[in-house]
């Protein structure tokens, strides 16, 4: 235990006694845990070593590390009524484990990230496959040799043949700057319009020619027949679901949780030595420079009286004639067997909860102003997708959170060494005086 934490706790107990309160008496909870939320520790105090804003991946990983490795007392708050952030899953009325905020597929090349999360869950091996509805067919996406053969009635048999065919369709772009440039340079305009243009317009509300090249460069084009959506070393789903994994991660006596608690409304009620903030960075600073643009999502969940709806977990609908971007069927991901099935239709929206930072130069410039403000704000660490205005996969957020904890840990150790060194100097001086 660092002296800072020890002193803060002692000061808190003294204040409570001076106020006439019994330190052993529980105080009213900030926020609440709704029935069935399975939260073990509800906030009963007002003094903590750390306040973590947000119970998603970023906040939960750091909270677990601080509590288990430093013995720190942590309060986590979230304006929603559940833990796990956008990865939250639950069983619906039909008993199907479904994802409230759309499909979350875990994949990573990081042994460290996978080993860390494996402390809190067993895994179900799962390789994600996605089909795209194009020209009245369901074909693999990312584009591969099978896609080309089905779509254009070809008989490409080797990687070399597929590469040569794509080369005949590609249109060279001298300076690649936008998402449109990336795709046209790789596969040409016809495939760009079939698979990317309409989907991107629906997803982002912008034409690919208006978006940074990173948006479509994340999606590979393959010349083999590998129809997996990801090629990562570790591909799996938490055996009992994401919410169960988060519950295990946060089941620590030093972690208190307050749900339905908006930081802006309760921040004056909580005393904490340090804040870990995972919410929107512009909201933390009361939108001082204006709002950062985000793209949101709307979900339409349905339970169908049939065993299966589609052949894979996710089917994309690139055509602008179809209002939704994709349909997800969860039984493919979980391996559940049931007479009914549950699906989610996903619509992109300009309004609603922030999901995706919009990658445009002017938005990045606005974020940099907030980032400079964050760097100059003592006692607060900003981490996660919304706080750093970057699109991260789940494993990347876990990696960022673990790296952030390592920096906190290193600073703590350096401070303790410095304190011990100063104490030694003071002791020597006392001996000399004596």
C-alpha positions as CSV (number, residue, x, y, z in Angstrom):
1,X,0.0,0.0,0.0
2,X,1.3,3.4,-0.9
3,X,1.4,6.1,1.7
4,X,-1.0,8.2,-0.4
5,X,-3.7,5.6,-0.3
6,X,-3.2,4.9,3.4
7,X,-3.3,8.6,4.3
8,X,-6.4,9.1,2.2
9,X,-8.2,6.2,3.9
10,X,-7.2,7.4,7.4
11,X,-8.4,11.0,6.5
12,X,-11.7,9.6,5.3
13,X,-12.3,7.7,8.5
14,X,-11.4,10.8,10.6
15,X,-13.8,13.0,8.6
16,X,-16.6,10.5,9.1
17,X,-16.1,10.4,12.8
18,X,-15.8,14.2,13.0
19,X,-19.1,14.4,11.1
20,X,-20.7,12.2,13.7
21,X,-21.0,9.2,11.5
22,X,-20.1,5.6,12.3
23,X,-17.5,4.5,9.8
24,X,-18.8,0.9,10.1
25,X,-22.3,2.0,9.1
26,X,-23.2,1.7,5.4
27,X,-24.2,4.9,3.6
28,X,-26.9,5.1,1.0
29,X,-25.7,3.7,-2.4
30,X,-24.9,6.0,-5.3
31,X,-27.1,4.7,-8.2
32,X,-28.5,1.2,-7.9
33,X,-28.2,-2.3,-9.1
34,X,-31.5,-3.4,-10.8
35,X,-33.0,-6.8,-10.0
36,X,-31.2,-9.6,-11.8
37,X,-28.1,-7.5,-12.5
38,X,-25.9,-9.9,-10.4
39,X,-23.7,-7.2,-9.0
40,X,-21.9,-8.3,-5.9
41,X,-20.7,-4.9,-4.5
42,X,-22.8,-1.9,-4.4
43,X,-21.3,1.5,-3.6
44,X,-21.8,2.3,0.1
45,X,-19.1,4.8,0.7
46,X,-18.1,8.3,-0.6
47,X,-14.3,8.0,-0.3
48,X,-12.2,5.9,-2.7
49,X,-8.7,5.6,-4.0
50,X,-10.0,5.5,-7.6
51,X,-13.2,6.5,-9.3
52,X,-13.6,4.6,-12.6
53,X,-16.2,6.1,-14.9
54,X,-17.6,3.3,-17.2
55,X,-18.0,-0.4,-16.6
56,X,-16.9,-1.6,-20.1
57,X,-13.7,-3.2,-21.1
58,X,-11.4,-0.3,-20.4
59,X,-12.7,0.6,-17.0
60,X,-13.2,-2.9,-15.8
61,X,-9.7,-4.1,-16.7
62,X,-8.1,-1.2,-14.9
63,X,-10.4,-1.5,-11.9
64,X,-9.6,-5.2,-11.6
65,X,-5.8,-4.5,-11.8
66,X,-5.9,-1.7,-9.3
67,X,-7.9,-3.7,-6.8
68,X,-6.1,-7.0,-7.1
69,X,-2.5,-5.7,-7.6
70,X,-2.5,-2.5,-5.5
71,X,-5.2,-3.3,-3.0
72,X,-6.8,0.0,-4.0
73,X,-10.4,0.7,-3.2
74,X,-12.3,1.4,-6.4
75,X,-15.7,2.8,-7.2
76,X,-17.0,2.1,-10.7
77,X,-20.0,4.0,-12.0
78,X,-22.0,3.6,-15.2
79,X,-25.0,5.6,-16.5
80,X,-26.5,2.3,-17.9
81,X,-28.2,-0.3,-15.7
82,X,-25.6,-3.0,-16.3
83,X,-21.9,-3.8,-16.4
84,X,-19.9,-5.0,-19.6
85,X,-20.5,-1.8,-21.7
86,X,-21.5,-2.6,-25.3
87,X,-20.4,-6.2,-24.8
88,X,-23.3,-6.8,-22.5
89,X,-25.2,-10.0,-23.2
90,X,-28.3,-11.6,-21.7
91,X,-30.8,-14.4,-22.3
92,X,-34.0,-13.2,-23.9
93,X,-37.5,-14.5,-23.3
94,X,-36.7,-17.5,-25.6
95,X,-33.6,-18.4,-23.5
96,X,-31.2,-17.3,-26.3
97,X,-28.0,-15.6,-25.2
98,X,-28.1,-12.4,-27.3
99,X,-26.0,-9.2,-27.4
100,X,-28.1,-6.1,-26.7
101,X,-25.7,-3.8,-28.6
102,X,-25.0,-6.0,-31.6
103,X,-22.6,-8.9,-32.2
104,X,-19.3,-8.9,-30.3
105,X,-16.8,-11.4,-31.6
106,X,-13.6,-11.8,-29.7
107,X,-10.4,-12.2,-31.6
108,X,-6.8,-11.3,-30.9
109,X,-3.2,-12.0,-31.8
110,X,-2.0,-11.0,-28.3
111,X,-1.1,-13.9,-26.0
112,X,-1.1,-11.4,-23.1
113,X,-4.6,-10.2,-23.7
114,X,-6.0,-13.7,-24.2
115,X,-4.2,-15.0,-21.0
116,X,-5.5,-12.1,-19.0
117,X,-9.1,-12.6,-19.9
118,X,-8.8,-16.4,-19.5
119,X,-8.5,-15.8,-15.8
120,X,-12.2,-14.8,-15.8
121,X,-13.8,-17.1,-18.4
122,X,-13.6,-20.4,-20.2
123,X,-13.8,-20.2,-23.9
124,X,-15.8,-21.7,-26.8
125,X,-13.8,-21.9,-29.9
126,X,-15.5,-19.9,-32.7
127,X,-14.3,-18.7,-36.1
128,X,-16.5,-15.9,-37.3
129,X,-17.9,-16.1,-40.9
130,X,-19.8,-13.4,-42.7
131,X,-21.8,-13.5,-45.9
132,X,-22.8,-10.5,-48.1
133,X,-26.1,-10.4,-49.9
134,X,-25.1,-9.4,-53.4
135,X,-27.0,-9.9,-56.7
136,X,-29.4,-12.4,-55.0
137,X,-26.6,-14.5,-53.7
138,X,-24.9,-14.9,-50.3
139,X,-21.1,-14.7,-50.9
140,X,-18.2,-14.6,-48.5
141,X,-16.9,-11.3,-47.2
142,X,-14.0,-10.3,-47.1
143,X,-13.8,-11.0,-50.8
144,X,-11.9,-14.2,-51.5
145,X,-11.6,-16.7,-54.4
146,X,-15.0,-18.3,-53.7
147,X,-16.6,-14.8,-53.8
148,X,-15.1,-14.1,-57.3
149,X,-16.0,-17.6,-58.7
150,X,-19.7,-17.4,-57.5
151,X,-20.2,-13.8,-58.5
152,X,-18.7,-13.8,-61.9
153,X,-19.2,-17.5,-62.8
154,X,-15.4,-18.2,-62.9
155,X,-13.2,-21.2,-62.2
156,X,-10.2,-19.7,-60.4
157,X,-8.3,-22.6,-58.8
158,X,-5.2,-21.0,-57.3
159,X,-4.1,-18.0,-55.4
160,X,-2.1,-16.9,-58.4
161,X,-5.1,-17.1,-60.7
162,X,-7.2,-15.1,-58.3
163,X,-4.5,-12.4,-57.9
164,X,-4.1,-12.1,-61.6
165,X,-7.9,-11.7,-62.0
166,X,-8.1,-9.0,-59.4
167,X,-5.1,-7.2,-61.0
168,X,-7.1,-7.0,-64.2
169,X,-10.0,-5.3,-62.3
170,X,-7.9,-3.0,-60.1
171,X,-7.6,0.7,-61.0
172,X,-4.4,2.3,-59.9
173,X,-4.8,5.3,-57.6
174,X,-1.6,7.3,-57.5
175,X,-2.2,8.8,-54.1
176,X,-4.4,6.8,-51.7
177,X,-6.1,9.2,-49.3
178,X,-9.7,8.0,-48.9
179,X,-11.5,4.8,-48.3
180,X,-12.7,4.8,-51.9
181,X,-9.1,5.0,-53.1
182,X,-8.2,2.0,-51.0
183,X,-10.8,-0.3,-52.5
184,X,-10.7,0.8,-56.1
185,X,-6.9,0.5,-56.1
186,X,-7.2,-3.1,-54.8
187,X,-10.3,-4.5,-56.6
188,X,-11.7,-2.0,-59.0
189,X,-14.9,0.0,-59.2
190,X,-17.4,-2.8,-59.8
191,X,-16.5,-4.7,-56.6
192,X,-16.2,-1.4,-54.8
193,X,-19.8,-0.5,-55.7
194,X,-21.1,-4.0,-55.0
195,X,-19.6,-4.5,-51.5
196,X,-18.4,-1.2,-50.1
197,X,-20.0,1.9,-51.4
198,X,-23.6,1.4,-50.2
199,X,-22.6,-0.3,-47.0
200,X,-20.2,2.5,-46.1
201,X,-22.8,5.2,-46.9
202,X,-25.3,3.5,-44.6
203,X,-22.8,2.9,-41.8
204,X,-21.2,6.3,-41.8
205,X,-23.7,8.6,-43.4
206,X,-20.9,9.6,-45.7
207,X,-19.5,8.5,-49.1
208,X,-16.3,6.5,-48.9
209,X,-14.6,9.3,-50.8
210,X,-15.3,11.5,-47.7
211,X,-13.8,9.1,-45.2
212,X,-10.2,8.4,-44.1
213,X,-8.5,5.4,-45.8
214,X,-8.4,3.5,-42.5
215,X,-12.1,2.7,-42.6
216,X,-11.9,0.2,-45.5
217,X,-8.2,-0.7,-45.2
218,X,-9.1,-2.8,-42.2
219,X,-11.0,-5.3,-44.5
220,X,-8.6,-7.5,-46.5
221,X,-9.0,-9.0,-49.9
222,X,-8.0,-12.6,-50.2
223,X,-6.9,-14.7,-53.1
224,X,-7.4,-18.0,-51.3
225,X,-10.6,-19.7,-50.1
226,X,-10.3,-18.7,-46.4
227,X,-13.8,-17.6,-45.5
228,X,-13.1,-16.6,-41.9
229,X,-13.8,-13.0,-41.2
230,X,-10.7,-12.8,-38.9
231,X,-7.3,-14.4,-39.2
232,X,-6.2,-13.8,-35.6
233,X,-4.3,-16.4,-33.5
234,X,-7.0,-16.5,-30.8
235,X,-10.7,-16.7,-31.9
236,X,-13.2,-17.6,-29.3
237,X,-16.4,-16.6,-27.4
238,X,-16.7,-16.5,-23.6
239,X,-18.3,-19.8,-22.8
240,X,-21.0,-18.3,-20.5
241,X,-21.1,-14.9,-22.2
242,X,-19.5,-11.5,-21.8
243,X,-21.5,-10.4,-18.8
244,X,-20.5,-13.5,-16.9
245,X,-16.9,-12.8,-17.7
246,X,-17.2,-9.2,-16.5
247,X,-18.9,-10.3,-13.3
248,X,-16.0,-12.6,-12.5
249,X,-13.5,-9.8,-13.3
250,X,-15.2,-7.3,-11.0
251,X,-16.0,-9.8,-8.2
252,X,-13.4,-8.3,-5.8
253,X,-14.1,-6.9,-2.2
254,X,-12.3,-3.7,-3.0
255,X,-14.5,-2.9,-6.1
256,X,-17.8,-1.2,-5.5
257,X,-20.2,-0.6,-8.4
258,X,-23.0,2.0,-8.9
259,X,-25.2,1.6,-11.9
260,X,-27.6,4.1,-13.2
261,X,-25.2,6.8,-12.1
262,X,-24.3,9.6,-14.5
263,X,-20.8,11.0,-13.7
264,X,-22.0,14.5,-14.4
265,X,-24.7,14.2,-11.7
266,X,-22.8,12.4,-9.0
267,X,-19.2,13.7,-9.3
268,X,-19.6,16.1,-6.5
269,X,-20.8,13.4,-4.1
270,X,-17.7,11.2,-4.5
271,X,-14.2,11.7,-3.1
272,X,-11.5,9.9,-5.0
273,X,-7.7,10.4,-5.2
274,X,-7.7,9.7,-8.9
275,X,-10.3,9.3,-11.7
276,X,-10.1,6.8,-14.6
277,X,-12.4,8.2,-17.3
278,X,-13.7,6.1,-20.2
279,X,-16.6,8.2,-21.4
280,X,-16.6,10.7,-24.2
281,X,-13.7,13.1,-23.7
282,X,-15.7,16.1,-25.0
283,X,-18.5,15.4,-22.5
284,X,-16.0,15.4,-19.6
285,X,-15.0,18.9,-20.5
286,X,-18.6,20.1,-21.0
287,X,-18.2,20.2,-24.8
288,X,-16.0,23.3,-24.4
289,X,-14.8,23.3,-28.0
290,X,-18.0,21.7,-29.4
291,X,-19.2,18.1,-29.8
292,X,-17.0,15.4,-31.3
293,X,-19.0,13.7,-34.1
294,X,-19.9,10.0,-33.5
295,X,-21.9,7.5,-35.5
296,X,-24.6,5.6,-33.5
297,X,-26.5,2.4,-34.0
298,X,-30.1,1.3,-33.5
299,X,-31.0,-2.4,-33.0
300,X,-34.2,-4.3,-33.8
301,X,-34.2,-7.6,-31.9
302,X,-36.5,-10.4,-33.0
303,X,-37.2,-13.9,-31.8
304,X,-38.4,-16.3,-34.6
305,X,-40.3,-19.5,-34.2
306,X,-37.8,-21.5,-36.3
307,X,-34.6,-23.3,-35.5
308,X,-32.3,-21.1,-37.7
309,X,-32.7,-18.0,-39.9
310,X,-29.4,-17.8,-41.9
311,X,-26.4,-20.0,-42.6
312,X,-23.9,-17.9,-40.6
313,X,-23.8,-15.6,-37.7
314,X,-23.8,-12.4,-39.7
315,X,-25.1,-11.4,-43.1
316,X,-24.2,-8.0,-44.5
317,X,-26.6,-6.0,-46.8
318,X,-24.5,-3.6,-48.8
319,X,-27.3,-2.3,-51.0
320,X,-28.7,1.1,-50.1
321,X,-32.1,-0.3,-51.1
322,X,-32.1,-2.3,-47.8
323,X,-32.3,0.1,-44.7
324,X,-30.3,-2.1,-42.3
325,X,-26.6,-2.9,-42.6
326,X,-26.6,-6.4,-41.3
327,X,-28.5,-9.2,-39.6
328,X,-27.0,-11.2,-36.7
329,X,-28.1,-14.6,-35.5
330,X,-26.6,-15.5,-32.1
331,X,-27.0,-19.2,-31.9
332,X,-24.1,-19.5,-34.4
333,X,-21.9,-17.7,-32.0
334,X,-22.9,-19.4,-28.8
335,X,-23.6,-22.9,-30.0
336,X,-26.9,-23.0,-28.3
337,X,-29.5,-25.6,-29.5
338,X,-33.1,-24.4,-29.2
339,X,-36.3,-24.7,-31.3
340,X,-36.4,-20.9,-31.6
341,X,-33.8,-18.4,-32.7
342,X,-33.1,-14.7,-32.1
343,X,-31.8,-12.2,-34.6
344,X,-30.8,-8.5,-34.6
345,X,-31.3,-6.1,-37.5
346,X,-28.7,-3.3,-37.2
347,X,-29.3,0.3,-38.4
348,X,-26.8,3.0,-38.5
349,X,-27.9,6.4,-37.1
350,X,-26.7,10.0,-36.6
351,X,-28.5,10.1,-33.2
352,X,-28.1,8.1,-30.1
353,X,-25.3,6.7,-27.9
354,X,-21.8,7.3,-29.4
355,X,-20.3,4.1,-31.0
356,X,-17.9,5.0,-33.7
357,X,-15.7,8.1,-33.9
358,X,-16.0,9.5,-37.5
359,X,-12.6,9.4,-39.1
360,X,-12.2,12.8,-40.8
361,X,-9.3,15.3,-40.5
362,X,-11.4,18.0,-39.0
363,X,-12.8,15.7,-36.3
364,X,-9.2,14.6,-35.4
365,X,-8.2,18.2,-35.2
366,X,-11.0,18.9,-32.7
367,X,-10.1,15.8,-30.7
368,X,-6.5,17.1,-30.5
369,X,-7.7,20.2,-28.7
370,X,-9.5,18.0,-26.1
371,X,-6.5,15.8,-25.8
372,X,-4.3,18.7,-25.0
373,X,-6.8,19.7,-22.3
374,X,-6.8,16.2,-20.9
375,X,-3.0,16.1,-20.8
376,X,-3.1,19.3,-18.7
377,X,-5.7,17.9,-16.3
378,X,-4.1,16.4,-13.1
379,X,-5.7,13.5,-11.3
380,X,-7.5,12.1,-14.4
381,X,-6.5,9.3,-16.8
382,X,-8.4,9.0,-20.0
383,X,-8.6,5.6,-21.6
384,X,-10.9,3.6,-24.0
385,X,-12.5,4.2,-27.3
386,X,-14.6,7.2,-26.4
387,X,-12.0,8.9,-24.2
388,X,-9.3,8.7,-26.9
389,X,-11.6,9.1,-29.9
390,X,-10.3,6.0,-31.7
391,X,-11.9,2.9,-33.0
392,X,-10.6,-0.1,-31.1
393,X,-11.5,-3.7,-31.2
394,X,-12.2,-5.3,-27.8
395,X,-8.7,-6.9,-27.5
396,X,-7.1,-3.5,-28.4
397,X,-9.1,-1.9,-25.6
398,X,-7.9,-4.6,-23.1
399,X,-4.4,-4.1,-24.3
400,X,-4.6,-0.3,-23.9
401,X,-6.1,-0.7,-20.4
402,X,-3.3,-3.1,-19.3
403,X,-0.7,-0.7,-20.7
404,X,-2.3,2.1,-18.8
405,X,-2.2,0.1,-15.5
406,X,1.5,-0.6,-16.1
407,X,2.2,3.1,-16.4
408,X,0.2,3.7,-13.1
409,X,2.1,0.9,-11.5
410,X,5.5,2.2,-12.6
411,X,4.7,5.7,-11.4
412,X,3.5,4.3,-8.0
413,X,6.7,2.3,-7.6
414,X,8.9,5.3,-8.5
415,X,7.1,7.4,-6.0
416,X,7.5,4.8,-3.3
417,X,11.2,4.6,-4.0
418,X,11.5,8.4,-3.9
419,X,9.6,8.5,-0.6
420,X,11.8,5.8,0.9
421,X,14.9,7.6,-0.3
422,X,13.8,10.9,1.2
423,X,13.0,9.1,4.5
424,X,16.5,7.7,4.5
425,X,18.0,11.1,4.1
426,X,15.8,12.5,6.9
427,X,16.9,9.7,9.1
428,X,20.6,10.3,8.5
429,X,20.1,14.0,9.3
430,X,18.4,13.1,12.6
431,X,21.3,10.8,13.5
432,X,23.8,13.5,12.7
433,X,22.0,16.1,14.8
434,X,21.7,13.6,17.7
